[in-house]
């Protein structure tokens, strides 16, 4: 099974807070606790998409979302699925 359209990233408004609620500093995530990223990755992989072993998921991300992207890819691999990453 191939899942498509799974995007990781967010846009930054004029306030400096993106639509994920993260405070941005110079275009990068700042002061994000790794456990928060792991929880978001858990929700994306196991609840929003519900990946199963053997599934293939294409992940598209912006460079600013790299910490979250790494967490999501780890969760995808841990679930037995395969990640195709496009930056």
C-alpha positions as CSV (number, residue, x, y, z in Angstrom):
1,X,0.0,0.0,0.0
2,X,1.4,3.4,-0.9
3,X,0.3,6.4,1.1
4,X,0.7,9.8,-0.6
5,X,0.1,13.4,0.4
6,X,1.7,13.0,3.8
7,X,3.4,16.4,4.3
8,X,5.5,17.6,7.2
9,X,6.0,21.3,7.6
10,X,4.4,24.6,8.5
11,X,4.3,28.1,7.3
12,X,5.4,31.1,9.5
13,X,3.1,34.0,9.9
14,X,4.1,37.6,10.7
15,X,3.9,36.8,14.5
16,X,6.8,34.3,14.3
17,X,4.6,31.5,15.5
18,X,3.9,28.9,12.8
19,X,0.6,27.0,12.3
20,X,1.9,24.1,14.4
21,X,2.3,26.4,17.4
22,X,6.1,26.4,17.2
23,X,8.1,29.5,17.8
24,X,10.5,30.1,15.0
25,X,13.9,31.8,15.3
26,X,15.8,32.5,12.0
27,X,13.7,29.9,10.2
28,X,14.5,26.9,12.4
29,X,12.6,25.2,15.2
30,X,13.9,26.4,18.5
31,X,13.6,25.0,22.0
32,X,11.5,22.0,21.0
33,X,11.8,19.1,23.4
34,X,12.6,15.9,21.7
35,X,9.7,14.1,23.5
36,X,7.3,16.6,21.8
37,X,8.6,15.7,18.4
38,X,8.4,12.0,19.2
39,X,4.7,12.4,20.3
40,X,3.9,14.3,17.1
41,X,5.6,11.6,15.1
42,X,3.6,8.9,17.0
43,X,0.3,10.7,16.2
44,X,1.2,11.1,12.5
45,X,2.4,7.6,11.9
46,X,0.0,5.5,14.1
47,X,-3.1,7.6,14.3
48,X,-3.4,10.0,11.4
49,X,-2.0,7.6,8.8
50,X,-2.2,4.2,10.6
51,X,0.8,2.6,8.9
52,X,1.2,-1.1,8.9
53,X,4.3,-3.3,8.3
54,X,5.2,-3.3,4.6
55,X,3.4,-0.1,3.8
56,X,5.3,2.6,1.8
57,X,4.8,6.2,2.7
58,X,6.1,9.2,0.8
59,X,7.0,12.1,3.1
60,X,7.5,15.6,1.7
61,X,9.0,18.2,4.1
62,X,10.6,21.6,4.2
63,X,14.2,21.9,5.5
64,X,12.9,23.8,8.6
65,X,10.9,20.7,9.6
66,X,14.0,18.5,9.7
67,X,13.8,17.6,13.5
68,X,10.2,16.5,13.0
69,X,11.0,14.7,9.8
70,X,13.7,12.7,11.5
71,X,11.3,11.7,14.3
72,X,8.6,10.7,11.7
73,X,11.0,8.6,9.7
74,X,12.2,6.8,12.8
75,X,8.5,6.0,13.7
76,X,7.8,4.8,10.1
77,X,10.8,2.5,10.2
78,X,9.9,1.3,13.7
79,X,6.4,0.4,12.5
80,X,7.9,-1.8,9.7
81,X,6.9,0.5,6.9
82,X,9.1,2.1,4.3
83,X,9.7,5.9,4.0
84,X,10.4,7.7,0.8
85,X,11.6,11.2,1.8
86,X,11.5,14.2,-0.5
87,X,12.9,17.6,0.7
